[in-house]
């Protein structure tokens, strides 16, 4: 497992270390296992979750968080007390692995040790994570959810300025389970941002802030003119994309409506433009795929005909389209992966003939151009 984590971490910078007045938000370490297991075994901490975790379950959870953060570039932070270096708990972001009316989505969640309750530490950490989510990760929306009985949790959501937008039945719990009904809260990217005392950006308000946020901390005078919103990002799996597909994306980038990033295992000739970038990865099986999984994020568009790659990206909230304009979505990716495996095996065994998809023609070109235009329209909104 450690070798796998090291390989994944080498593909990107990894989770940052962030500091608030009382806390350090950092990546997880091997030394955290014992304290994290104690947190997850506390019946009061886990009262609104299905059950406390065993040591083995807690260790497996920590491992999954580290792998997910290495691949996605965001995740749940270990929260440490600055004065004592003790583990307070965890606060951070995650992509729900199941389907619901509001998914794909990025969720903010928290779990704080009972000894630290009542001190506002969860709120302090969560505000910093939301700042990171909206200013650095450029997420358009963050959601949160919990059982109605968990008044501490949804009370914190409201203090953070999140608005209650509905309710749903948690797909991860069986029918009739008392915790299956959940409240859903959401917060959109802020429409007003000011500089904070620590030098970062502080969230002031957003489109879905139905409940006022807590009184703000003292701040320096507002920034006179906030920087322009970053352009939507289009990633191209460059080794297999037809030239005409790249040219369509390049023209969109030159018009200033997106940033185009082409990932390949060899240098490519691209137009010289500030909105067009190339990423050359090392040669090797799936190296480019691993790079895309590690760097593309929610709200981005990836162009690829590689169905296994699409199957990794879609659960992360990345929008994925083939060079022919076909969308890979949470509702169809499983079927497409199964069909791809079937035809691969059938060709290998001689059951069917043919070497692959039909030639890229004018119809395929129109399909891709229309799909890109539709996505750019959604991204601009």
N, C-alpha and C positions, 0 to 999 in steps of 0.2 A: 504493500500500500504506500509506504514512504517513497519508493522509487517512482510510482505512478504520480504521486503528488509533486515530486521534484520535476518530472518531465512536463507536467501540465503547467507548473509555475514558471518554467523556463520559457514558455511560449508568450508570456506577457508580463507586465509589471506587477500584477497582482493587486490585492486589496491594499488601500492606503492605510496609514496610521493617522487618526484624527484626534484632536484634543479639545475638550471643552473646559469650563472653569474647574470642574471637579473630577473629570473622567478622561480616560484614554480609550479610544475605540480602535481596536487593532485586529490583525488576523489571529486565528486560533493557533495555539502552540501545544506541543505534546504535554507540557507541564500543566495544562488546564484540565486534563482528563478527570482527575480526582474531584476537584471542586465543581466541575460541570456535572459529574455524576451525582454528587450530593444535591445540587440544585434540582436535577430532574427526578430525584427520588423523594423529594419533599411533597407529601400529599396536599398541603395547602397551596403550594406553588402550582401544582398540577391539577387543582380542583376542577377546573373548567376544561380539562383535556381528558381524553378517554381513560388514561391510567398513568401512574408514575412509571418511570423507565428503570429497567435493571441496568447494572453497570455495562453489560454487553450492548444493550440497546442504546445507552447514552454514548458509548464509544463509537458505535456505528453511525449514530446521528452526527457526531462531531466530524467523522471522516467524510460523510456525505456533504456536509457544509463546506469543508475544505476543497473537495473536488469541484463542487458546483461553483465556488468563488473563483477557483483557478480557471475554469472554463468560461464563465460568464463575465468575469471582471467585476462583479458585485455580489453581495451576499450578506450574511449575518456577521456582525462584528462581535468579538469578545469584548466585554465592557469591564474595564479595570479602574479601581479607585486610584486616583493619582497619588494620594498621600500614603496609602498602605500597600499598594500594588495587589490588593486582594481582588479576586474575580467577583464582580458584582452580578453579572448575568450576561445576557445577549440582547442585542437590538440590531435590526438590519432589514435587508430586502431579500425577497425570494419570489420565484415564479411558481404559482400553484401547479402541481403536476396533473391535476384533473380538469375536466371540462365543466364549465358552468356558464350561465348566460353572459357573465362579465369577463370571461377569460378569452384569450390570453391577457394576463395582467401581471403587474408587479405589486407585491404586497409588502407592507411594512409590518413588522411584528416585534415583540419584546418578551423577555422572560427574565425577571429580576428576583434575586434571592430574598427570602423573607426578612432577613436581618437588615435589608436596605430599603424596605417599604416605608412610605410616608415621608421620604426626603426629596421627592421630585427628581430622582435620578433617571427614571425611565423617560420622563418628559424631556429632560435636558439632552439625553442621548438621542431620542427620537427626533427632536427639532434639528439636531446636527445632521442626522441621516437624511432628513427631508431636504435640507439645504444641499447636501451632496447629490441627492437624487435629481434635483431640478437644475442645479447649476453646472455640475460636472458631468453627470450621466445624461443630462438633457431628456429626462423622462417626461412624457406629456401628462401622465396621471399616475398616482399611487393609490392603492386601495388598502383597506384593512377590514378585518371581520372577526367576530367572536360570538359566542353564545349570549343570548339576552341576559342570562343571570350573571354574566361577568361584568358587573357594573364598573369595577376598577378599570377594565380594559377599554370599554366603549366610552367611559368618562374621559380617559386620556385622549382617545381619538377626537372627542369634541374640544378638549382644551387645545389640541394641535390645530384646530380649525377645520377638521375633516367634517364633511356633511353626511348625514345618513341618507343613502340613496336607495335603499331597498332591503330585502331579506331573501334568503335562499336556503335550500336544504343542502347541507354539506355532503358532497358525493363520496367522501372518504369514510362516512359513518353509515351503518345499516339503517334501513327503514325502522322507525319506532324508537331509535336511540334518543334518549332525552337531550343529548347535545347536538343532534342533527340540525335543528333550526338555528340559523345564524343571521345576525344583523350585518349589513354591508355598508361600509363607509368609504368615501373617496375624497381625494384632494387633487385638483388640477394644478398644472404648472403655474407658478405665481405670475400675476400681472404687474406686481410692484415689487422691486427688490432694492434694498438699501445696504450700505456697507455696515458691518458689525464691528464691535470693538476689536475682535480677534483678527480682522482683516478679510474675512470671508463674506459671503452674501447671506442675508437673513431674509426668510420668507415673511412677507407682510400680508399677502392676500392672494386668492385665486378664484377661478370661476366657480368652483364647487364648494366654497367656504360658506356653508349655510349657517354655521355656528361661529360666533366671534372667537378668535384666538385669545390666549391669555395675554395679560398686559406685557408689552414688549420690554426687553431690557434696554438700558440707555444706549443710544447709538450716536455715531458721528453724523454730521449733516448728510442728507441723501446725495447720491451720485447725480450729477446734473443731467447726464444723458446715458442711459443704460446701453450696453453694446448691442449691436443687431443680433437678432435670433440666429443661431447656427442653421446652416442649410441642411435639409434632409440628406442622409447618406445612402448611396447606392453602392453595394459591394458586388463585384463581378468575379465569379470563379473563372479566372482568365485563361487557364489552360484549355478549357473545353468550349468556351463561348465563341460562336461565329463572329467573324469580323464585323458584319453588318450590325449585330447586336451591340457590340462595343461602340460603334460609331453613333448609334442612336443615343446611347447614354452619354457619350462625349458631347454631343450637340446640346443635350439638356444641361450638362454641366457648364458649357460655354455660355448658355443663356442665363446662367446664374440662378437656376431653380433647384440645383442639387450639387452635392459633392460626389464625384465618381472615384472609387478606389478599386483598382484592379489587382487581384492577388494571383501570383503565378510562381512557378519554380524556375523561371528564366526571365531575363530582362525583356521587356516588351516596348515597342515603339508606340508612344502615345502623344497626343497633342500637348504642346507646352502651354499650360493654363493653370492658374492658381487653384482651380476647383477640380483638377484631375491629378490623381496620385497613383503611383504604382508601389506594390509591396512584393519584393522578391524573397521567397522563402527557400530554405534548403531543399535539395532533392531528397526524396524518400516517400514511402507509401503514406498517404493521408496527411502529409505535413501541411499542405495548403488547407485541407479541410479542418485540421486541428486549429490552425491560425484563425480561420473564419469563425469557428465556434467560440474561440477565446476572445475575439475582438468585436464581432457584430453584436448589437444589443437591441433591446425592445424599441420598436419604431423604425429600425433600419430595414432596408430592402436588400436581399441577397439574390443575385441572378445565378442559377445553377441548374443543370440537368441531372445532378448527382442526387438520387433519391435518398440514399443513406445519410448524406450530409444534410439534406432538408429535414430528415427525421430527427436530427440532433438540434437543428436551429429552431424549428417551429415551437417546441415546448418552452424555449427561452423568450418567446414573445417577438421573435424576428419574423418579418414577412418574407416569404420565399416564393419566387416565380421562376419558371423555366424559360429558356430563351425563346420558346414558342408562345409565351404568354399564359401558360397554365399555372394556376395557383396551387401551392401546397398548403393545406390548412390542418388544424387539429382534427377536423372531422373526416378528412380523406387521406391523411398521410399514412395511417396504418394499412389501409387497403392498397395504396400505391406501392408501399414497401413489400407487401405480400405478393402482388402481381409482378413486381420487378424480380423478386427471388424465384418465382415460378418460371418466368420466361428465361432467366439465366440458366436454371437447371435444365429446362427443356431443350435449350439450344445446345448445352454441353452434352446432353445425352443423345442428341440427334432426333428428338421427338418432333422438333419443328426446325425449319430452315430460315435463314436470314441472319444478317449480322448486326442489326440494330434498327434505329428509327429511320423514317423516310428522310430524304434530302431536305435541307432547309430551303423553303421556297418563298414566294411572295406572300402566300397566305400566312405562313409562320411569321414572317417579318411584320405583317400588319397586326397579327395577334399580339406580338411582343410590344410593338409601339403603342397599341391601344391600352394594354395592361399597364405599361409604364406611365402613360398619361393619367390613367385612373388613379394610380398610387400617388403620383405627384399632386393630384388634386386633393386627395385625402390628407396628405402630409402637410400641404399648405394650410388646410383648414385647422 
